[in-house]
């Protein structure tokens, strides 16, 4: 699974309870963040909201 980098954030090893949950359940927050970013990227590539036409006019 590809997950985003966590620069500037506490690493899982720095927070024992969080580390245990990540080990047990996976990093749900990172997965959710990654999925949301992917969805926005794909939607932007797929959908045309007419912004180019509005800029031209």
PDB file of N, CA, C and O in Angstrom:
ATOM      1  N   UNK A   1       0.848  -1.178   0.000  1.00  0.00           N
ATOM      2  CA  UNK A   1       0.000   0.000   0.000  1.00  0.00           C
ATOM      3  C   UNK A   1       0.886   1.231   0.000  1.00  0.00           C
ATOM      4  O   UNK A   1       1.871   1.277   0.736  1.00  0.00           O
ATOM      5  N   UNK A   2       0.558   2.229  -0.809  1.00  0.00           N
ATOM      6  CA  UNK A   2       1.294   3.477  -0.835  1.00  0.00           C
ATOM      7  C   UNK A   2       0.640   4.453   0.108  1.00  0.00           C
ATOM      8  O   UNK A   2      -0.559   4.713   0.012  1.00  0.00           O
ATOM      9  N   UNK A   3       1.432   5.000   1.030  1.00  0.00           N
ATOM     10  CA  UNK A   3       0.899   5.987   1.950  1.00  0.00           C
ATOM     11  C   UNK A   3       1.724   7.248   1.854  1.00  0.00           C
ATOM     12  O   UNK A   3       2.916   7.180   1.553  1.00  0.00           O
ATOM     13  N   UNK A   4       1.115   8.411   2.104  1.00  0.00           N
ATOM     14  CA  UNK A   4       1.847   9.660   2.022  1.00  0.00           C
ATOM     15  C   UNK A   4       2.872   9.774   3.123  1.00  0.00           C
ATOM     16  O   UNK A   4       2.759   9.111   4.154  1.00  0.00           O
ATOM     17  N   UNK A   5       3.871  10.609   2.914  1.00  0.00           N
ATOM     18  CA  UNK A   5       4.892  10.851   3.920  1.00  0.00           C
ATOM     19  C   UNK A   5       4.280  11.633   5.067  1.00  0.00           C
ATOM     20  O   UNK A   5       3.338  12.400   4.868  1.00  0.00           O
ATOM     21  N   UNK A   6       4.812  11.442   6.268  1.00  0.00           N
ATOM     22  CA  UNK A   6       4.269  12.114   7.446  1.00  0.00           C
ATOM     23  C   UNK A   6       5.266  13.127   7.992  1.00  0.00           C
ATOM     24  O   UNK A   6       5.467  13.190   9.205  1.00  0.00           O
ATOM     25  N   UNK A   7       5.894  13.918   7.134  1.00  0.00           N
ATOM     26  CA  UNK A   7       6.869  14.913   7.566  1.00  0.00           C
ATOM     27  C   UNK A   7       6.210  15.907   8.515  1.00  0.00           C
ATOM     28  O   UNK A   7       5.112  16.400   8.254  1.00  0.00           O
ATOM     29  N   UNK A   8       6.896  16.193   9.618  1.00  0.00           N
ATOM     30  CA  UNK A   8       6.381  17.163  10.566  1.00  0.00           C
ATOM     31  C   UNK A   8       5.342  16.605  11.515  1.00  0.00           C
ATOM     32  O   UNK A   8       4.774  17.351  12.313  1.00  0.00           O
ATOM     33  N   UNK A   9       5.083  15.328  11.449  1.00  0.00           N
ATOM     34  CA  UNK A   9       4.093  14.713  12.326  1.00  0.00           C
ATOM     35  C   UNK A   9       4.777  13.680  13.211  1.00  0.00           C
ATOM     36  O   UNK A   9       5.856  13.186  12.882  1.00  0.00           O
ATOM     37  N   UNK A  10       4.153  13.363  14.319  1.00  0.00           N
ATOM     38  CA  UNK A  10       4.693  12.342  15.208  1.00  0.00           C
ATOM     39  C   UNK A  10       4.686  11.000  14.492  1.00  0.00           C
ATOM     40  O   UNK A  10       3.686  10.613  13.887  1.00  0.00           O
ATOM     41  N   UNK A  11       5.780  10.314  14.564  1.00  0.00           N
ATOM     42  CA  UNK A  11       5.852   8.979  13.986  1.00  0.00           C
ATOM     43  C   UNK A  11       5.085   8.011  14.881  1.00  0.00           C
ATOM     44  O   UNK A  11       4.907   8.268  16.071  1.00  0.00           O
ATOM     45  N   UNK A  12       4.643   6.921  14.317  1.00  0.00           N
ATOM     46  CA  UNK A  12       3.855   5.938  15.073  1.00  0.00           C
ATOM     47  C   UNK A  12       4.623   5.436  16.285  1.00  0.00           C
ATOM     48  O   UNK A  12       4.022   5.145  17.320  1.00  0.00           O
ATOM     49  N   UNK A  13       5.946   5.330  16.173  1.00  0.00           N
ATOM     50  CA  UNK A  13       6.758   4.856  17.293  1.00  0.00           C
ATOM     51  C   UNK A  13       6.831   5.846  18.436  1.00  0.00           C
ATOM     52  O   UNK A  13       7.176   5.465  19.555  1.00  0.00           O
ATOM     53  N   UNK A  14       6.512   7.121  18.183  1.00  0.00           N
ATOM     54  CA  UNK A  14       6.571   8.151  19.216  1.00  0.00           C
ATOM     55  C   UNK A  14       5.355   8.120  20.127  1.00  0.00           C
ATOM     56  O   UNK A  14       5.395   8.677  21.224  1.00  0.00           O
ATOM     57  N   UNK A  15       4.286   7.487  19.698  1.00  0.00           N
ATOM     58  CA  UNK A  15       3.041   7.440  20.463  1.00  0.00           C
ATOM     59  C   UNK A  15       2.656   5.967  20.624  1.00  0.00           C
ATOM     60  O   UNK A  15       2.088   5.375  19.707  1.00  0.00           O
ATOM     61  N   UNK A  16       2.958   5.376  21.774  1.00  0.00           N
ATOM     62  CA  UNK A  16       2.768   3.924  21.939  1.00  0.00           C
ATOM     63  C   UNK A  16       1.347   3.425  21.666  1.00  0.00           C
ATOM     64  O   UNK A  16       1.178   2.373  21.049  1.00  0.00           O
ATOM     65  N   UNK A  17       0.335   4.150  22.109  1.00  0.00           N
ATOM     66  CA  UNK A  17      -1.044   3.701  21.884  1.00  0.00           C
ATOM     67  C   UNK A  17      -1.345   3.712  20.393  1.00  0.00           C
ATOM     68  O   UNK A  17      -1.921   2.758  19.867  1.00  0.00           O
ATOM     69  N   UNK A  18      -0.958   4.789  19.705  1.00  0.00           N
ATOM     70  CA  UNK A  18      -1.182   4.894  18.276  1.00  0.00           C
ATOM     71  C   UNK A  18      -0.421   3.801  17.538  1.00  0.00           C
ATOM     72  O   UNK A  18      -0.952   3.188  16.612  1.00  0.00           O
ATOM     73  N   UNK A  19       0.816   3.558  17.944  1.00  0.00           N
ATOM     74  CA  UNK A  19       1.638   2.518  17.305  1.00  0.00           C
ATOM     75  C   UNK A  19       0.961   1.157  17.435  1.00  0.00           C
ATOM     76  O   UNK A  19       0.954   0.375  16.484  1.00  0.00           O
ATOM     77  N   UNK A  20       0.394   0.870  18.605  1.00  0.00           N
ATOM     78  CA  UNK A  20      -0.296  -0.400  18.807  1.00  0.00           C
ATOM     79  C   UNK A  20      -1.526  -0.525  17.921  1.00  0.00           C
ATOM     80  O   UNK A  20      -1.784  -1.587  17.354  1.00  0.00           O
ATOM     81  N   UNK A  21      -2.283   0.555  17.803  1.00  0.00           N
ATOM     82  CA  UNK A  21      -3.470   0.528  16.956  1.00  0.00           C
ATOM     83  C   UNK A  21      -3.091   0.370  15.488  1.00  0.00           C
ATOM     84  O   UNK A  21      -3.738  -0.377  14.754  1.00  0.00           O
ATOM     85  N   UNK A  22      -2.050   1.069  15.062  1.00  0.00           N
ATOM     86  CA  UNK A  22      -1.598   0.953  13.671  1.00  0.00           C
ATOM     87  C   UNK A  22      -1.153  -0.464  13.398  1.00  0.00           C
ATOM     88  O   UNK A  22      -1.457  -1.027  12.346  1.00  0.00           O
ATOM     89  N   UNK A  23      -0.436  -1.041  14.340  1.00  0.00           N
ATOM     90  CA  UNK A  23       0.025  -2.419  14.179  1.00  0.00           C
ATOM     91  C   UNK A  23      -1.154  -3.382  14.094  1.00  0.00           C
ATOM     92  O   UNK A  23      -1.132  -4.331  13.310  1.00  0.00           O
ATOM     93  N   UNK A  24      -2.177  -3.138  14.898  1.00  0.00           N
ATOM     94  CA  UNK A  24      -3.337  -4.022  14.952  1.00  0.00           C
ATOM     95  C   UNK A  24      -4.309  -3.794  13.800  1.00  0.00           C
ATOM     96  O   UNK A  24      -4.797  -4.755  13.205  1.00  0.00           O
ATOM     97  N   UNK A  25      -4.592  -2.537  13.478  1.00  0.00           N
ATOM     98  CA  UNK A  25      -5.646  -2.203  12.519  1.00  0.00           C
ATOM     99  C   UNK A  25      -5.159  -1.581  11.218  1.00  0.00           C
ATOM    100  O   UNK A  25      -5.936  -1.460  10.271  1.00  0.00           O
ATOM    101  N   UNK A  26      -3.907  -1.190  11.149  1.00  0.00           N
ATOM    102  CA  UNK A  26      -3.403  -0.460   9.989  1.00  0.00           C
ATOM    103  C   UNK A  26      -3.556   1.034  10.231  1.00  0.00           C
ATOM    104  O   UNK A  26      -4.293   1.443  11.128  1.00  0.00           O
ATOM    105  N   UNK A  27      -2.875   1.848   9.448  1.00  0.00           N
ATOM    106  CA  UNK A  27      -2.927   3.293   9.621  1.00  0.00           C
ATOM    107  C   UNK A  27      -4.116   3.837   8.840  1.00  0.00           C
ATOM    108  O   UNK A  27      -3.981   4.276   7.698  1.00  0.00           O
ATOM    109  N   UNK A  28      -5.270   3.801   9.472  1.00  0.00           N
ATOM    110  CA  UNK A  28      -6.525   4.178   8.836  1.00  0.00           C
ATOM    111  C   UNK A  28      -6.508   5.643   8.405  1.00  0.00           C
ATOM    112  O   UNK A  28      -7.008   5.975   7.330  1.00  0.00           O
ATOM    113  N   UNK A  29      -5.944   6.516   9.224  1.00  0.00           N
ATOM    114  CA  UNK A  29      -5.912   7.933   8.873  1.00  0.00           C
ATOM    115  C   UNK A  29      -5.062   8.184   7.634  1.00  0.00           C
ATOM    116  O   UNK A  29      -5.462   8.949   6.757  1.00  0.00           O
ATOM    117  N   UNK A  30      -3.908   7.556   7.550  1.00  0.00           N
ATOM    118  CA  UNK A  30      -3.045   7.730   6.378  1.00  0.00           C
ATOM    119  C   UNK A  30      -3.714   7.144   5.135  1.00  0.00           C
ATOM    120  O   UNK A  30      -3.651   7.735   4.057  1.00  0.00           O
ATOM    121  N   UNK A  31      -4.346   5.995   5.284  1.00  0.00           N
ATOM    122  CA  UNK A  31      -5.049   5.383   4.150  1.00  0.00           C
ATOM    123  C   UNK A  31      -6.192   6.274   3.669  1.00  0.00           C
ATOM    124  O   UNK A  31      -6.391   6.439   2.465  1.00  0.00           O
ATOM    125  N   UNK A  32      -6.938   6.847   4.609  1.00  0.00           N
ATOM    126  CA  UNK A  32      -8.054   7.721   4.264  1.00  0.00           C
ATOM    127  C   UNK A  32      -7.556   8.975   3.554  1.00  0.00           C
ATOM    128  O   UNK A  32      -8.121   9.397   2.545  1.00  0.00           O
ATOM    129  N   UNK A  33      -6.492   9.565   4.094  1.00  0.00           N
ATOM    130  CA  UNK A  33      -5.909  10.760   3.485  1.00  0.00           C
ATOM    131  C   UNK A  33      -5.436  10.457   2.063  1.00  0.00           C
ATOM    132  O   UNK A  33      -5.697  11.231   1.142  1.00  0.00           O
ATOM    133  N   UNK A  34      -4.740   9.330   1.885  1.00  0.00           N
ATOM    134  CA  UNK A  34      -4.221   8.937   0.577  1.00  0.00           C
ATOM    135  C   UNK A  34      -5.374   8.712  -0.407  1.00  0.00           C
ATOM    136  O   UNK A  34      -5.312   9.158  -1.553  1.00  0.00           O
ATOM    137  N   UNK A  35      -6.416   8.024   0.041  1.00  0.00           N
ATOM    138  CA  UNK A  35      -7.570   7.745  -0.813  1.00  0.00           C
ATOM    139  C   UNK A  35      -8.272   9.044  -1.221  1.00  0.00           C
ATOM    140  O   UNK A  35      -8.674   9.196  -2.375  1.00  0.00           O
ATOM    141  N   UNK A  36      -8.420   9.971  -0.286  1.00  0.00           N
ATOM    142  CA  UNK A  36      -9.061  11.247  -0.600  1.00  0.00           C
ATOM    143  C   UNK A  36      -8.235  12.024  -1.628  1.00  0.00           C
ATOM    144  O   UNK A  36      -8.793  12.606  -2.558  1.00  0.00           O
ATOM    145  N   UNK A  37      -6.911  12.037  -1.464  1.00  0.00           N
ATOM    146  CA  UNK A  37      -6.051  12.740  -2.420  1.00  0.00           C
ATOM    147  C   UNK A  37      -6.134  12.100  -3.802  1.00  0.00           C
ATOM    148  O   UNK A  37      -6.195  12.804  -4.810  1.00  0.00           O
ATOM    149  N   UNK A  38      -6.137  10.778  -3.851  1.00  0.00           N
ATOM    150  CA  UNK A  38      -6.263  10.067  -5.128  1.00  0.00           C
ATOM    151  C   UNK A  38      -7.595  10.368  -5.801  1.00  0.00           C
ATOM    152  O   UNK A  38      -7.648  10.594  -7.010  1.00  0.00           O
ATOM    153  N   UNK A  39      -8.667  10.371  -5.020  1.00  0.00           N
ATOM    154  CA  UNK A  39      -9.997  10.634  -5.553  1.00  0.00           C
ATOM    155  C   UNK A  39     -10.078  12.040  -6.127  1.00  0.00           C
ATOM    156  O   UNK A  39     -10.627  12.236  -7.211  1.00  0.00           O
ATOM    157  N   UNK A  40      -9.538  13.019  -5.414  1.00  0.00           N
ATOM    158  CA  UNK A  40      -9.532  14.391  -5.916  1.00  0.00           C
ATOM    159  C   UNK A  40      -8.719  14.502  -7.205  1.00  0.00           C
ATOM    160  O   UNK A  40      -9.135  15.174  -8.148  1.00  0.00           O
ATOM    161  N   UNK A  41      -7.567  13.845  -7.244  1.00  0.00           N
ATOM    162  CA  UNK A  41      -6.724  13.877  -8.432  1.00  0.00           C
ATOM    163  C   UNK A  41      -7.447  13.256  -9.625  1.00  0.00           C
ATOM    164  O   UNK A  41      -7.465  13.828 -10.715  1.00  0.00           O
ATOM    165  N   UNK A  42      -8.040  12.088  -9.412  1.00  0.00           N
ATOM    166  CA  UNK A  42      -8.755  11.398 -10.494  1.00  0.00           C
ATOM    167  C   UNK A  42      -9.978  12.197 -10.947  1.00  0.00           C
ATOM    168  O   UNK A  42     -10.266  12.267 -12.142  1.00  0.00           O
ATOM    169  N   UNK A  43     -10.686  12.788 -10.013  1.00  0.00           N
ATOM    170  CA  UNK A  43     -11.852  13.590 -10.366  1.00  0.00           C
ATOM    171  C   UNK A  43     -11.423  14.798 -11.182  1.00  0.00           C
ATOM    172  O   UNK A  43     -12.084  15.157 -12.156  1.00  0.00           O
ATOM    173  N   UNK A  44     -10.333  15.421 -10.796  1.00  0.00           N
ATOM    174  CA  UNK A  44      -9.827  16.567 -11.535  1.00  0.00           C
ATOM    175  C   UNK A  44      -9.415  16.211 -12.951  1.00  0.00           C
ATOM    176  O   UNK A  44      -9.590  17.012 -13.869  1.00  0.00           O
ATOM    177  N   UNK A  45      -8.865  15.009 -13.137  1.00  0.00           N
ATOM    178  CA  UNK A  45      -8.456  14.563 -14.458  1.00  0.00           C
ATOM    179  C   UNK A  45      -9.656  14.149 -15.312  1.00  0.00           C
ATOM    180  O   UNK A  45      -9.625  14.271 -16.537  1.00  0.00           O
ATOM    181  N   UNK A  46     -10.700  13.666 -14.667  1.00  0.00           N
ATOM    182  CA  UNK A  46     -11.848  13.108 -15.373  1.00  0.00           C
ATOM    183  C   UNK A  46     -12.923  14.134 -15.680  1.00  0.00           C
ATOM    184  O   UNK A  46     -13.476  14.154 -16.780  1.00  0.00           O
ATOM    185  N   UNK A  47     -13.217  14.979 -14.716  1.00  0.00           N
ATOM    186  CA  UNK A  47     -14.329  15.916 -14.844  1.00  0.00           C
ATOM    187  C   UNK A  47     -13.865  17.261 -15.361  1.00  0.00           C
ATOM    188  O   UNK A  47     -12.785  17.739 -15.013  1.00  0.00           O
ATOM    189  N   UNK A  48     -14.681  17.857 -16.182  1.00  0.00           N
ATOM    190  CA  UNK A  48     -14.423  19.206 -16.697  1.00  0.00           C
ATOM    191  C   UNK A  48     -15.533  20.103 -16.167  1.00  0.00           C
ATOM    192  O   UNK A  48     -16.692  19.971 -16.561  1.00  0.00           O
ATOM    193  N   UNK A  49     -15.177  21.003 -15.287  1.00  0.00           N
ATOM    194  CA  UNK A  49     -16.178  21.892 -14.693  1.00  0.00           C
ATOM    195  C   UNK A  49     -16.307  23.198 -15.465  1.00  0.00           C
ATOM    196  O   UNK A  49     -16.918  24.150 -14.980  1.00  0.00           O
ATOM    197  N   UNK A  50     -15.738  23.247 -16.657  1.00  0.00           N
ATOM    198  CA  UNK A  50     -15.848  24.436 -17.498  1.00  0.00           C
ATOM    199  C   UNK A  50     -14.989  25.592 -17.016  1.00  0.00           C
ATOM    200  O   UNK A  50     -15.241  26.733 -17.404  1.00  0.00           O
ATOM    201  N   UNK A  51     -13.987  25.344 -16.188  1.00  0.00           N
ATOM    202  CA  UNK A  51     -13.156  26.418 -15.684  1.00  0.00           C
ATOM    203  C   UNK A  51     -12.304  27.029 -16.788  1.00  0.00           C
ATOM    204  O   UNK A  51     -12.054  28.234 -16.772  1.00  0.00           O
ATOM    205  N   UNK A  52     -11.855  26.229 -17.740  1.00  0.00           N
ATOM    206  CA  UNK A  52     -11.049  26.740 -18.839  1.00  0.00           C
ATOM    207  C   UNK A  52     -11.878  27.712 -19.686  1.00  0.00           C
ATOM    208  O   UNK A  52     -11.362  28.742 -20.120  1.00  0.00           O
ATOM    209  N   UNK A  53     -13.130  27.403 -19.921  1.00  0.00           N
ATOM    210  CA  UNK A  53     -13.999  28.273 -20.699  1.00  0.00           C
ATOM    211  C   UNK A  53     -14.271  29.574 -19.955  1.00  0.00           C
ATOM    212  O   UNK A  53     -14.361  30.635 -20.573  1.00  0.00           O
ATOM    213  N   UNK A  54     -14.400  29.502 -18.658  1.00  0.00           N
ATOM    214  CA  UNK A  54     -14.661  30.697 -17.847  1.00  0.00           C
ATOM    215  C   UNK A  54     -13.428  31.608 -17.843  1.00  0.00           C
ATOM    216  O   UNK A  54     -13.565  32.832 -17.862  1.00  0.00           O
ATOM    217  N   UNK A  55     -12.236  31.024 -17.817  1.00  0.00           N
ATOM    218  CA  UNK A  55     -11.002  31.809 -17.849  1.00  0.00           C
ATOM    219  C   UNK A  55     -10.806  32.504 -19.184  1.00  0.00           C
ATOM    220  O   UNK A  55     -10.253  33.603 -19.229  1.00  0.00           O
ATOM    221  N   UNK A  56     -11.248  31.887 -20.273  1.00  0.00           N
ATOM    222  CA  UNK A  56     -11.070  32.437 -21.619  1.00  0.00           C
ATOM    223  C   UNK A  56     -11.989  33.634 -21.861  1.00  0.00           C
ATOM    224  O   UNK A  56     -11.692  34.493 -22.691  1.00  0.00           O
ATOM    225  N   UNK A  57     -13.087  33.684 -21.144  1.00  0.00           N
ATOM    226  CA  UNK A  57     -14.092  34.704 -21.418  1.00  0.00           C
ATOM    227  C   UNK A  57     -13.964  35.890 -20.612  1.00  0.00           C
ATOM    228  O   UNK A  57     -14.756  36.821 -20.754  1.00  0.00           O
TER     229      UNK A  57
END
